[in-house]
Amino acid sequence: MNIIEAIRRAENGDLITNNLLKKSDMFLKYISNGVFYQYQVVNDKPIYKYEVREFSMVHILSIGWEVVVENYFE
């Protein structure tokens, strides 16, 4: 899926990732007003890394966006 589809899914509560984030066991959680929190999974637990307000061109052009199967916050 592309970034627009991924953002829509995130706004509906899904956790999202892409090829670049997956390499480091990271994912994004939508907070509100276009703000995401980036987490890294360490020992099967999400660790907050930082806030994401803007995406790089690499992330925007990526077609490797997907929903994270595990929901670490349920």
mmJSON file of the N, C-alpha and C atoms, coordinates in Angstrom:
{"data_MODEL":{"atom_site":{
"group_PDB":["ATOM","ATOM","ATOM","ATOM","ATOM","ATOM","ATOM","ATOM","ATOM","ATOM","ATOM","ATOM","ATOM","ATOM","ATOM","ATOM","ATOM","ATOM","ATOM","ATOM","ATOM","ATOM","ATOM","ATOM","ATOM","ATOM","ATOM","ATOM","ATOM","ATOM","ATOM","ATOM","ATOM","ATOM","ATOM","ATOM","ATOM","ATOM","ATOM","ATOM","ATOM","ATOM","ATOM","ATOM","ATOM","ATOM","ATOM","ATOM","ATOM","ATOM","ATOM","ATOM","ATOM","ATOM","ATOM","ATOM","ATOM","ATOM","ATOM","ATOM","ATOM","ATOM","ATOM","ATOM","ATOM","ATOM","ATOM","ATOM","ATOM","ATOM","ATOM","ATOM","ATOM","ATOM","ATOM","ATOM","ATOM","ATOM","ATOM","ATOM","ATOM","ATOM","ATOM","ATOM","ATOM","ATOM","ATOM","ATOM","ATOM","ATOM","ATOM","ATOM","ATOM","ATOM","ATOM","ATOM","ATOM","ATOM","ATOM","ATOM","ATOM","ATOM","ATOM","ATOM","ATOM","ATOM","ATOM","ATOM","ATOM","ATOM","ATOM","ATOM","ATOM","ATOM","ATOM","ATOM","ATOM","ATOM","ATOM","ATOM","ATOM","ATOM","ATOM","ATOM","ATOM","ATOM","ATOM","ATOM","ATOM","ATOM","ATOM","ATOM","ATOM","ATOM","ATOM","ATOM","ATOM","ATOM","ATOM","ATOM","ATOM","ATOM","ATOM","ATOM","ATOM","ATOM","ATOM","ATOM","ATOM","ATOM","ATOM","ATOM","ATOM","ATOM","ATOM","ATOM","ATOM","ATOM","ATOM","ATOM","ATOM","ATOM","ATOM","ATOM","ATOM","ATOM","ATOM","ATOM","ATOM","ATOM","ATOM","ATOM","ATOM","ATOM","ATOM","ATOM","ATOM","ATOM","ATOM","ATOM","ATOM","ATOM","ATOM","ATOM","ATOM","ATOM","ATOM","ATOM","ATOM","ATOM","ATOM","ATOM","ATOM","ATOM","ATOM","ATOM","ATOM","ATOM","ATOM","ATOM","ATOM","ATOM","ATOM","ATOM","ATOM","ATOM","ATOM","ATOM","ATOM","ATOM","ATOM","ATOM","ATOM","ATOM","ATOM","ATOM","ATOM","ATOM","ATOM","ATOM","ATOM","ATOM"],
"id":[1,2,3,4,5,6,7,8,9,10,11,12,13,14,15,16,17,18,19,20,21,22,23,24,25,26,27,28,29,30,31,32,33,34,35,36,37,38,39,40,41,42,43,44,45,46,47,48,49,50,51,52,53,54,55,56,57,58,59,60,61,62,63,64,65,66,67,68,69,70,71,72,73,74,75,76,77,78,79,80,81,82,83,84,85,86,87,88,89,90,91,92,93,94,95,96,97,98,99,100,101,102,103,104,105,106,107,108,109,110,111,112,113,114,115,116,117,118,119,120,121,122,123,124,125,126,127,128,129,130,131,132,133,134,135,136,137,138,139,140,141,142,143,144,145,146,147,148,149,150,151,152,153,154,155,156,157,158,159,160,161,162,163,164,165,166,167,168,169,170,171,172,173,174,175,176,177,178,179,180,181,182,183,184,185,186,187,188,189,190,191,192,193,194,195,196,197,198,199,200,201,202,203,204,205,206,207,208,209,210,211,212,213,214,215,216,217,218,219,220,221,222],
"type_symbol":["N","C","C","N","C","C","N","C","C","N","C","C","N","C","C","N","C","C","N","C","C","N","C","C","N","C","C","N","C","C","N","C","C","N","C","C","N","C","C","N","C","C","N","C","C","N","C","C","N","C","C","N","C","C","N","C","C","N","C","C","N","C","C","N","C","C","N","C","C","N","C","C","N","C","C","N","C","C","N","C","C","N","C","C","N","C","C","N","C","C","N","C","C","N","C","C","N","C","C","N","C","C","N","C","C","N","C","C","N","C","C","N","C","C","N","C","C","N","C","C","N","C","C","N","C","C","N","C","C","N","C","C","N","C","C","N","C","C","N","C","C","N","C","C","N","C","C","N","C","C","N","C","C","N","C","C","N","C","C","N","C","C","N","C","C","N","C","C","N","C","C","N","C","C","N","C","C","N","C","C","N","C","C","N","C","C","N","C","C","N","C","C","N","C","C","N","C","C","N","C","C","N","C","C","N","C","C","N","C","C","N","C","C","N","C","C","N","C","C","N","C","C"],
"label_atom_id":["N","CA","C","N","CA","C","N","CA","C","N","CA","C","N","CA","C","N","CA","C","N","CA","C","N","CA","C","N","CA","C","N","CA","C","N","CA","C","N","CA","C","N","CA","C","N","CA","C","N","CA","C","N","CA","C","N","CA","C","N","CA","C","N","CA","C","N","CA","C","N","CA","C","N","CA","C","N","CA","C","N","CA","C","N","CA","C","N","CA","C","N","CA","C","N","CA","C","N","CA","C","N","CA","C","N","CA","C","N","CA","C","N","CA","C","N","CA","C","N","CA","C","N","CA","C","N","CA","C","N","CA","C","N","CA","C","N","CA","C","N","CA","C","N","CA","C","N","CA","C","N","CA","C","N","CA","C","N","CA","C","N","CA","C","N","CA","C","N","CA","C","N","CA","C","N","CA","C","N","CA","C","N","CA","C","N","CA","C","N","CA","C","N","CA","C","N","CA","C","N","CA","C","N","CA","C","N","CA","C","N","CA","C","N","CA","C","N","CA","C","N","CA","C","N","CA","C","N","CA","C","N","CA","C","N","CA","C","N","CA","C","N","CA","C","N","CA","C","N","CA","C","N","CA","C","N","CA","C"],
"label_alt_id":[null,null,null,null,null,null,null,null,null,null,null,null,null,null,null,null,null,null,null,null,null,null,null,null,null,null,null,null,null,null,null,null,null,null,null,null,null,null,null,null,null,null,null,null,null,null,null,null,null,null,null,null,null,null,null,null,null,null,null,null,null,null,null,null,null,null,null,null,null,null,null,null,null,null,null,null,null,null,null,null,null,null,null,null,null,null,null,null,null,null,null,null,null,null,null,null,null,null,null,null,null,null,null,null,null,null,null,null,null,null,null,null,null,null,null,null,null,null,null,null,null,null,null,null,null,null,null,null,null,null,null,null,null,null,null,null,null,null,null,null,null,null,null,null,null,null,null,null,null,null,null,null,null,null,null,null,null,null,null,null,null,null,null,null,null,null,null,null,null,null,null,null,null,null,null,null,null,null,null,null,null,null,null,null,null,null,null,null,null,null,null,null,null,null,null,null,null,null,null,null,null,null,null,null,null,null,null,null,null,null,null,null,null,null,null,null,null,null,null,null,null,null],
"label_comp_id":["MET","MET","MET","ASN","ASN","ASN","ILE","ILE","ILE","ILE","ILE","ILE","GLU","GLU","GLU","ALA","ALA","ALA","ILE","ILE","ILE","ARG","ARG","ARG","ARG","ARG","ARG","ALA","ALA","ALA","GLU","GLU","GLU","ASN","ASN","ASN","GLY","GLY","GLY","ASP","ASP","ASP","LEU","LEU","LEU","ILE","ILE","ILE","THR","THR","THR","ASN","ASN","ASN","ASN","ASN","ASN","LEU","LEU","LEU","LEU","LEU","LEU","LYS","LYS","LYS","LYS","LYS","LYS","SER","SER","SER","ASP","ASP","ASP","MET","MET","MET","PHE","PHE","PHE","LEU","LEU","LEU","LYS","LYS","LYS","TYR","TYR","TYR","ILE","ILE","ILE","SER","SER","SER","ASN","ASN","ASN","GLY","GLY","GLY","VAL","VAL","VAL","PHE","PHE","PHE","TYR","TYR","TYR","GLN","GLN","GLN","TYR","TYR","TYR","GLN","GLN","GLN","VAL","VAL","VAL","VAL","VAL","VAL","ASN","ASN","ASN","ASP","ASP","ASP","LYS","LYS","LYS","PRO","PRO","PRO","ILE","ILE","ILE","TYR","TYR","TYR","LYS","LYS","LYS","TYR","TYR","TYR","GLU","GLU","GLU","VAL","VAL","VAL","ARG","ARG","ARG","GLU","GLU","GLU","PHE","PHE","PHE","SER","SER","SER","MET","MET","MET","VAL","VAL","VAL","HIS","HIS","HIS","ILE","ILE","ILE","LEU","LEU","LEU","SER","SER","SER","ILE","ILE","ILE","GLY","GLY","GLY","TRP","TRP","TRP","GLU","GLU","GLU","VAL","VAL","VAL","VAL","VAL","VAL","VAL","VAL","VAL","GLU","GLU","GLU","ASN","ASN","ASN","TYR","TYR","TYR","PHE","PHE","PHE","GLU","GLU","GLU"],
"label_asym_id":["A","A","A","A","A","A","A","A","A","A","A","A","A","A","A","A","A","A","A","A","A","A","A","A","A","A","A","A","A","A","A","A","A","A","A","A","A","A","A","A","A","A","A","A","A","A","A","A","A","A","A","A","A","A","A","A","A","A","A","A","A","A","A","A","A","A","A","A","A","A","A","A","A","A","A","A","A","A","A","A","A","A","A","A","A","A","A","A","A","A","A","A","A","A","A","A","A","A","A","A","A","A","A","A","A","A","A","A","A","A","A","A","A","A","A","A","A","A","A","A","A","A","A","A","A","A","A","A","A","A","A","A","A","A","A","A","A","A","A","A","A","A","A","A","A","A","A","A","A","A","A","A","A","A","A","A","A","A","A","A","A","A","A","A","A","A","A","A","A","A","A","A","A","A","A","A","A","A","A","A","A","A","A","A","A","A","A","A","A","A","A","A","A","A","A","A","A","A","A","A","A","A","A","A","A","A","A","A","A","A","A","A","A","A","A","A","A","A","A","A","A","A"],
"label_entity_id":["1","1","1","1","1","1","1","1","1","1","1","1","1","1","1","1","1","1","1","1","1","1","1","1","1","1","1","1","1","1","1","1","1","1","1","1","1","1","1","1","1","1","1","1","1","1","1","1","1","1","1","1","1","1","1","1","1","1","1","1","1","1","1","1","1","1","1","1","1","1","1","1","1","1","1","1","1","1","1","1","1","1","1","1","1","1","1","1","1","1","1","1","1","1","1","1","1","1","1","1","1","1","1","1","1","1","1","1","1","1","1","1","1","1","1","1","1","1","1","1","1","1","1","1","1","1","1","1","1","1","1","1","1","1","1","1","1","1","1","1","1","1","1","1","1","1","1","1","1","1","1","1","1","1","1","1","1","1","1","1","1","1","1","1","1","1","1","1","1","1","1","1","1","1","1","1","1","1","1","1","1","1","1","1","1","1","1","1","1","1","1","1","1","1","1","1","1","1","1","1","1","1","1","1","1","1","1","1","1","1","1","1","1","1","1","1","1","1","1","1","1","1"],
"label_seq_id":[1,1,1,2,2,2,3,3,3,4,4,4,5,5,5,6,6,6,7,7,7,8,8,8,9,9,9,10,10,10,11,11,11,12,12,12,13,13,13,14,14,14,15,15,15,16,16,16,17,17,17,18,18,18,19,19,19,20,20,20,21,21,21,22,22,22,23,23,23,24,24,24,25,25,25,26,26,26,27,27,27,28,28,28,29,29,29,30,30,30,31,31,31,32,32,32,33,33,33,34,34,34,35,35,35,36,36,36,37,37,37,38,38,38,39,39,39,40,40,40,41,41,41,42,42,42,43,43,43,44,44,44,45,45,45,46,46,46,47,47,47,48,48,48,49,49,49,50,50,50,51,51,51,52,52,52,53,53,53,54,54,54,55,55,55,56,56,56,57,57,57,58,58,58,59,59,59,60,60,60,61,61,61,62,62,62,63,63,63,64,64,64,65,65,65,66,66,66,67,67,67,68,68,68,69,69,69,70,70,70,71,71,71,72,72,72,73,73,73,74,74,74],
"pdbx_PDB_ins_code":[null,null,null,null,null,null,null,null,null,null,null,null,null,null,null,null,null,null,null,null,null,null,null,null,null,null,null,null,null,null,null,null,null,null,null,null,null,null,null,null,null,null,null,null,null,null,null,null,null,null,null,null,null,null,null,null,null,null,null,null,null,null,null,null,null,null,null,null,null,null,null,null,null,null,null,null,null,null,null,null,null,null,null,null,null,null,null,null,null,null,null,null,null,null,null,null,null,null,null,null,null,null,null,null,null,null,null,null,null,null,null,null,null,null,null,null,null,null,null,null,null,null,null,null,null,null,null,null,null,null,null,null,null,null,null,null,null,null,null,null,null,null,null,null,null,null,null,null,null,null,null,null,null,null,null,null,null,null,null,null,null,null,null,null,null,null,null,null,null,null,null,null,null,null,null,null,null,null,null,null,null,null,null,null,null,null,null,null,null,null,null,null,null,null,null,null,null,null,null,null,null,null,null,null,null,null,null,null,null,null,null,null,null,null,null,null,null,null,null,null,null,null],
"Cartn_x":[0.844,0.0,0.889,0.346,1.127,0.931,1.614,1.598,0.208,-0.546,-1.882,-2.798,-2.766,-3.561,-3.106,-1.801,-1.258,-1.697,-1.664,-2.077,-3.555,-4.362,-5.792,-6.004,-5.256,-5.372,-4.921,-3.839,-3.329,-4.342,-5.015,-6.033,-7.198,-7.367,-8.411,-7.906,-6.689,-6.185,-5.138,-4.82,-3.795,-2.403,-1.474,-0.064,0.5,1.375,1.891,3.41,3.942,5.379,5.646,6.904,7.291,8.614,9.133,10.358,11.525,11.661,12.778,12.626,11.433,11.192,11.313,10.821,10.859,12.276,13.225,14.623,15.146,14.59,15.02,13.952,13.016,11.911,11.159,10.84,10.133,8.77,7.882,6.558,6.076,4.977,4.395,2.993,2.679,1.339,0.815,-0.371,-0.976,-1.493,-1.193,-1.649,-2.827,-2.605,-3.669,-3.065,-3.919,-3.512,-2.239,-2.107,-0.952,0.313,0.226,1.399,1.417,2.585,2.809,3.891,3.844,4.949,5.625,6.957,7.71,8.197,7.994,8.4,9.337,10.206,11.047,10.687,10.564,10.227,11.521,11.607,12.757,12.222,12.639,12.147,10.627,10.025,8.559,7.815,8.504,7.859,8.167,7.153,7.386,8.075,9.138,9.891,9.74,9.219,9.034,10.389,10.489,11.72,11.566,10.596,10.389,9.1,8.793,7.593,7.906,6.98,7.141,6.035,6.439,5.478,5.596,6.744,6.984,7.659,7.3,7.903,8.936,10.027,11.045,10.522,11.173,10.777,10.867,11.834,11.972,10.732,10.23,9.021,7.795,7.72,6.569,6.506,7.641,7.677,7.601,7.813,7.787,6.411,6.392,5.133,5.073,6.026,6.109,5.421,4.453,3.729,2.806,2.687,1.78,1.348,0.309,-0.194,0.614,0.957,1.671,0.663,0.986,0.069,-0.162,0.905,0.784,0.353,-0.665,-1.03,-0.514,0.566,1.268,0.536,-0.54,-1.212,-2.616,-2.976,-4.32,-4.272],
"Cartn_y":[-1.176,0.0,1.239,2.358,3.599,4.349,5.454,6.19,6.746,7.137,7.687,6.617,5.434,4.323,3.952,3.952,3.609,4.627,5.897,6.928,6.78,6.49,6.263,5.094,4.029,2.871,3.24,4.019,4.439,5.322,6.19,7.044,6.226,5.02,4.125,3.152,3.381,2.599,1.554,1.327,0.345,0.92,0.061,0.431,0.166,1.042,0.897,0.875,0.292,0.241,0.216,0.307,0.166,-0.575,-0.767,-1.546,-0.985,0.316,0.932,0.765,1.0,0.877,-0.57,-1.505,-2.919,-3.429,-2.892,-3.335,-3.11,-2.117,-1.809,-2.179,-3.025,-3.43,-2.219,-1.27,-0.061,0.025,0.786,1.033,2.389,2.848,4.144,3.951,4.767,4.806,6.229,6.353,7.671,8.188,9.446,10.06,10.98,12.064,12.978,14.126,14.817,16.007,15.811,14.666,14.402,14.02,13.737,13.379,11.867,11.275,9.855,9.71,8.613,8.237,7.043,7.081,5.957,5.106,3.809,2.855,1.835,1.283,0.16,-1.008,-2.181,-3.377,-3.993,-4.078,-4.676,-5.727,-6.963,-8.062,-8.108,-7.963,-7.998,-6.89,-5.803,-4.66,-3.396,-2.546,-1.302,-0.259,0.306,1.355,2.641,3.686,4.972,5.533,5.982,6.6,8.102,8.532,9.963,10.243,11.515,11.992,12.259,11.881,12.106,13.051,14.204,15.177,15.328,14.959,15.052,13.774,13.349,12.159,12.571,11.821,12.087,11.661,12.11,11.748,10.233,9.603,8.145,7.455,7.93,7.344,7.632,8.812,9.189,8.326,8.075,7.308,5.798,5.348,3.915,3.319,2.198,1.481,0.261,0.159,-0.986,-0.781,0.099,0.325,-0.848,-1.191,-2.26,-2.082,-2.793,-2.776,-3.772,-3.384,-4.287,-5.291,-6.569,-7.626,-7.593,-7.496,-7.438,-6.048,-5.958,-4.657,-4.598,-3.909,-3.881,-3.073,-2.406,-1.514,-1.976,-3.181,-3.686,-4.372],
"Cartn_z":[0.0,0.0,0.0,-0.41,-0.417,0.909,1.061,2.326,2.655,1.66,1.919,2.49,1.898,2.431,3.843,4.066,5.384,6.437,6.099,7.049,7.378,6.382,6.644,7.599,7.382,8.273,9.687,9.787,11.095,11.819,11.09,11.698,12.258,11.739,12.228,13.289,13.783,14.907,14.596,13.322,12.989,13.206,13.552,13.617,12.228,11.749,10.385,10.366,9.317,9.109,7.607,7.248,5.836,5.779,4.583,4.412,5.229,5.259,5.996,7.507,8.01,9.451,9.911,9.095,9.469,9.674,8.939,9.074,10.482,11.178,12.546,13.566,13.175,14.06,14.601,13.728,14.131,13.462,14.081,13.523,13.99,13.401,13.739,14.306,15.301,15.878,15.701,15.111,14.914,16.251,16.563,17.803,17.513,16.805,16.375,15.588,14.841,14.086,13.264,12.616,11.767,12.494,13.782,14.592,14.824,14.594,14.849,15.905,16.646,17.528,16.894,16.859,16.327,17.485,17.362,18.388,17.781,18.638,18.243,19.146,18.558,19.329,19.858,21.187,21.852,22.815,22.635,23.466,23.484,22.312,22.133,22.87,23.208,23.859,23.063,22.861,22.116,22.996,22.469,23.16,22.345,22.986,22.3,21.89,20.634,20.135,19.971,19.159,18.969,18.214,18.13,17.449,15.981,15.114,13.675,13.216,12.68,12.16,10.647,10.11,8.671,8.2,6.997,6.411,5.378,5.318,4.304,2.939,1.893,0.542,0.347,0.965,0.862,1.417,2.554,3.133,2.263,1.728,0.898,-0.365,-0.972,-2.212,-1.997,-0.788,-0.503,-0.775,-1.471,-1.671,-0.749,0.145,1.038,2.372,2.446,3.695,3.978,5.256,5.658,7.106,7.461,8.832,9.648,10.867,11.782,12.313,12.22,12.633,14.144,14.91,16.372,16.781,17.633,18.177,19.605,19.8,21.083,22.157,21.794,22.735,23.114,22.776,23.13,24.469],
"occupancy":[1.0,1.0,1.0,1.0,1.0,1.0,1.0,1.0,1.0,1.0,1.0,1.0,1.0,1.0,1.0,1.0,1.0,1.0,1.0,1.0,1.0,1.0,1.0,1.0,1.0,1.0,1.0,1.0,1.0,1.0,1.0,1.0,1.0,1.0,1.0,1.0,1.0,1.0,1.0,1.0,1.0,1.0,1.0,1.0,1.0,1.0,1.0,1.0,1.0,1.0,1.0,1.0,1.0,1.0,1.0,1.0,1.0,1.0,1.0,1.0,1.0,1.0,1.0,1.0,1.0,1.0,1.0,1.0,1.0,1.0,1.0,1.0,1.0,1.0,1.0,1.0,1.0,1.0,1.0,1.0,1.0,1.0,1.0,1.0,1.0,1.0,1.0,1.0,1.0,1.0,1.0,1.0,1.0,1.0,1.0,1.0,1.0,1.0,1.0,1.0,1.0,1.0,1.0,1.0,1.0,1.0,1.0,1.0,1.0,1.0,1.0,1.0,1.0,1.0,1.0,1.0,1.0,1.0,1.0,1.0,1.0,1.0,1.0,1.0,1.0,1.0,1.0,1.0,1.0,1.0,1.0,1.0,1.0,1.0,1.0,1.0,1.0,1.0,1.0,1.0,1.0,1.0,1.0,1.0,1.0,1.0,1.0,1.0,1.0,1.0,1.0,1.0,1.0,1.0,1.0,1.0,1.0,1.0,1.0,1.0,1.0,1.0,1.0,1.0,1.0,1.0,1.0,1.0,1.0,1.0,1.0,1.0,1.0,1.0,1.0,1.0,1.0,1.0,1.0,1.0,1.0,1.0,1.0,1.0,1.0,1.0,1.0,1.0,1.0,1.0,1.0,1.0,1.0,1.0,1.0,1.0,1.0,1.0,1.0,1.0,1.0,1.0,1.0,1.0,1.0,1.0,1.0,1.0,1.0,1.0,1.0,1.0,1.0,1.0,1.0,1.0,1.0,1.0,1.0,1.0,1.0,1.0],
"B_iso_or_equiv":[0.0,0.0,0.0,0.0,0.0,0.0,0.0,0.0,0.0,0.0,0.0,0.0,0.0,0.0,0.0,0.0,0.0,0.0,0.0,0.0,0.0,0.0,0.0,0.0,0.0,0.0,0.0,0.0,0.0,0.0,0.0,0.0,0.0,0.0,0.0,0.0,0.0,0.0,0.0,0.0,0.0,0.0,0.0,0.0,0.0,0.0,0.0,0.0,0.0,0.0,0.0,0.0,0.0,0.0,0.0,0.0,0.0,0.0,0.0,0.0,0.0,0.0,0.0,0.0,0.0,0.0,0.0,0.0,0.0,0.0,0.0,0.0,0.0,0.0,0.0,0.0,0.0,0.0,0.0,0.0,0.0,0.0,0.0,0.0,0.0,0.0,0.0,0.0,0.0,0.0,0.0,0.0,0.0,0.0,0.0,0.0,0.0,0.0,0.0,0.0,0.0,0.0,0.0,0.0,0.0,0.0,0.0,0.0,0.0,0.0,0.0,0.0,0.0,0.0,0.0,0.0,0.0,0.0,0.0,0.0,0.0,0.0,0.0,0.0,0.0,0.0,0.0,0.0,0.0,0.0,0.0,0.0,0.0,0.0,0.0,0.0,0.0,0.0,0.0,0.0,0.0,0.0,0.0,0.0,0.0,0.0,0.0,0.0,0.0,0.0,0.0,0.0,0.0,0.0,0.0,0.0,0.0,0.0,0.0,0.0,0.0,0.0,0.0,0.0,0.0,0.0,0.0,0.0,0.0,0.0,0.0,0.0,0.0,0.0,0.0,0.0,0.0,0.0,0.0,0.0,0.0,0.0,0.0,0.0,0.0,0.0,0.0,0.0,0.0,0.0,0.0,0.0,0.0,0.0,0.0,0.0,0.0,0.0,0.0,0.0,0.0,0.0,0.0,0.0,0.0,0.0,0.0,0.0,0.0,0.0,0.0,0.0,0.0,0.0,0.0,0.0,0.0,0.0,0.0,0.0,0.0,0.0],
"pdbx_formal_charge":[null,null,null,null,null,null,null,null,null,null,null,null,null,null,null,null,null,null,null,null,null,null,null,null,null,null,null,null,null,null,null,null,null,null,null,null,null,null,null,null,null,null,null,null,null,null,null,null,null,null,null,null,null,null,null,null,null,null,null,null,null,null,null,null,null,null,null,null,null,null,null,null,null,null,null,null,null,null,null,null,null,null,null,null,null,null,null,null,null,null,null,null,null,null,null,null,null,null,null,null,null,null,null,null,null,null,null,null,null,null,null,null,null,null,null,null,null,null,null,null,null,null,null,null,null,null,null,null,null,null,null,null,null,null,null,null,null,null,null,null,null,null,null,null,null,null,null,null,null,null,null,null,null,null,null,null,null,null,null,null,null,null,null,null,null,null,null,null,null,null,null,null,null,null,null,null,null,null,null,null,null,null,null,null,null,null,null,null,null,null,null,null,null,null,null,null,null,null,null,null,null,null,null,null,null,null,null,null,null,null,null,null,null,null,null,null,null,null,null,null,null,null],
"auth_seq_id":[1,1,1,2,2,2,3,3,3,4,4,4,5,5,5,6,6,6,7,7,7,8,8,8,9,9,9,10,10,10,11,11,11,12,12,12,13,13,13,14,14,14,15,15,15,16,16,16,17,17,17,18,18,18,19,19,19,20,20,20,21,21,21,22,22,22,23,23,23,24,24,24,25,25,25,26,26,26,27,27,27,28,28,28,29,29,29,30,30,30,31,31,31,32,32,32,33,33,33,34,34,34,35,35,35,36,36,36,37,37,37,38,38,38,39,39,39,40,40,40,41,41,41,42,42,42,43,43,43,44,44,44,45,45,45,46,46,46,47,47,47,48,48,48,49,49,49,50,50,50,51,51,51,52,52,52,53,53,53,54,54,54,55,55,55,56,56,56,57,57,57,58,58,58,59,59,59,60,60,60,61,61,61,62,62,62,63,63,63,64,64,64,65,65,65,66,66,66,67,67,67,68,68,68,69,69,69,70,70,70,71,71,71,72,72,72,73,73,73,74,74,74],
"auth_comp_id":["MET","MET","MET","ASN","ASN","ASN","ILE","ILE","ILE","ILE","ILE","ILE","GLU","GLU","GLU","ALA","ALA","ALA","ILE","ILE","ILE","ARG","ARG","ARG","ARG","ARG","ARG","ALA","ALA","ALA","GLU","GLU","GLU","ASN","ASN","ASN","GLY","GLY","GLY","ASP","ASP","ASP","LEU","LEU","LEU","ILE","ILE","ILE","THR","THR","THR","ASN","ASN","ASN","ASN","ASN","ASN","LEU","LEU","LEU","LEU","LEU","LEU","LYS","LYS","LYS","LYS","LYS","LYS","SER","SER","SER","ASP","ASP","ASP","MET","MET","MET","PHE","PHE","PHE","LEU","LEU","LEU","LYS","LYS","LYS","TYR","TYR","TYR","ILE","ILE","ILE","SER","SER","SER","ASN","ASN","ASN","GLY","GLY","GLY","VAL","VAL","VAL","PHE","PHE","PHE","TYR","TYR","TYR","GLN","GLN","GLN","TYR","TYR","TYR","GLN","GLN","GLN","VAL","VAL","VAL","VAL","VAL","VAL","ASN","ASN","ASN","ASP","ASP","ASP","LYS","LYS","LYS","PRO","PRO","PRO","ILE","ILE","ILE","TYR","TYR","TYR","LYS","LYS","LYS","TYR","TYR","TYR","GLU","GLU","GLU","VAL","VAL","VAL","ARG","ARG","ARG","GLU","GLU","GLU","PHE","PHE","PHE","SER","SER","SER","MET","MET","MET","VAL","VAL","VAL","HIS","HIS","HIS","ILE","ILE","ILE","LEU","LEU","LEU","SER","SER","SER","ILE","ILE","ILE","GLY","GLY","GLY","TRP","TRP","TRP","GLU","GLU","GLU","VAL","VAL","VAL","VAL","VAL","VAL","VAL","VAL","VAL","GLU","GLU","GLU","ASN","ASN","ASN","TYR","TYR","TYR","PHE","PHE","PHE","GLU","GLU","GLU"],
"auth_asym_id":["A","A","A","A","A","A","A","A","A","A","A","A","A","A","A","A","A","A","A","A","A","A","A","A","A","A","A","A","A","A","A","A","A","A","A","A","A","A","A","A","A","A","A","A","A","A","A","A","A","A","A","A","A","A","A","A","A","A","A","A","A","A","A","A","A","A","A","A","A","A","A","A","A","A","A","A","A","A","A","A","A","A","A","A","A","A","A","A","A","A","A","A","A","A","A","A","A","A","A","A","A","A","A","A","A","A","A","A","A","A","A","A","A","A","A","A","A","A","A","A","A","A","A","A","A","A","A","A","A","A","A","A","A","A","A","A","A","A","A","A","A","A","A","A","A","A","A","A","A","A","A","A","A","A","A","A","A","A","A","A","A","A","A","A","A","A","A","A","A","A","A","A","A","A","A","A","A","A","A","A","A","A","A","A","A","A","A","A","A","A","A","A","A","A","A","A","A","A","A","A","A","A","A","A","A","A","A","A","A","A","A","A","A","A","A","A","A","A","A","A","A","A"],
"auth_atom_id":["N","CA","C","N","CA","C","N","CA","C","N","CA","C","N","CA","C","N","CA","C","N","CA","C","N","CA","C","N","CA","C","N","CA","C","N","CA","C","N","CA","C","N","CA","C","N","CA","C","N","CA","C","N","CA","C","N","CA","C","N","CA","C","N","CA","C","N","CA","C","N","CA","C","N","CA","C","N","CA","C","N","CA","C","N","CA","C","N","CA","C","N","CA","C","N","CA","C","N","CA","C","N","CA","C","N","CA","C","N","CA","C","N","CA","C","N","CA","C","N","CA","C","N","CA","C","N","CA","C","N","CA","C","N","CA","C","N","CA","C","N","CA","C","N","CA","C","N","CA","C","N","CA","C","N","CA","C","N","CA","C","N","CA","C","N","CA","C","N","CA","C","N","CA","C","N","CA","C","N","CA","C","N","CA","C","N","CA","C","N","CA","C","N","CA","C","N","CA","C","N","CA","C","N","CA","C","N","CA","C","N","CA","C","N","CA","C","N","CA","C","N","CA","C","N","CA","C","N","CA","C","N","CA","C","N","CA","C","N","CA","C","N","CA","C","N","CA","C","N","CA","C","N","CA","C","N","CA","C"],
"pdbx_PDB_model_num":[1,1,1,1,1,1,1,1,1,1,1,1,1,1,1,1,1,1,1,1,1,1,1,1,1,1,1,1,1,1,1,1,1,1,1,1,1,1,1,1,1,1,1,1,1,1,1,1,1,1,1,1,1,1,1,1,1,1,1,1,1,1,1,1,1,1,1,1,1,1,1,1,1,1,1,1,1,1,1,1,1,1,1,1,1,1,1,1,1,1,1,1,1,1,1,1,1,1,1,1,1,1,1,1,1,1,1,1,1,1,1,1,1,1,1,1,1,1,1,1,1,1,1,1,1,1,1,1,1,1,1,1,1,1,1,1,1,1,1,1,1,1,1,1,1,1,1,1,1,1,1,1,1,1,1,1,1,1,1,1,1,1,1,1,1,1,1,1,1,1,1,1,1,1,1,1,1,1,1,1,1,1,1,1,1,1,1,1,1,1,1,1,1,1,1,1,1,1,1,1,1,1,1,1,1,1,1,1,1,1,1,1,1,1,1,1,1,1,1,1,1,1]
}}}
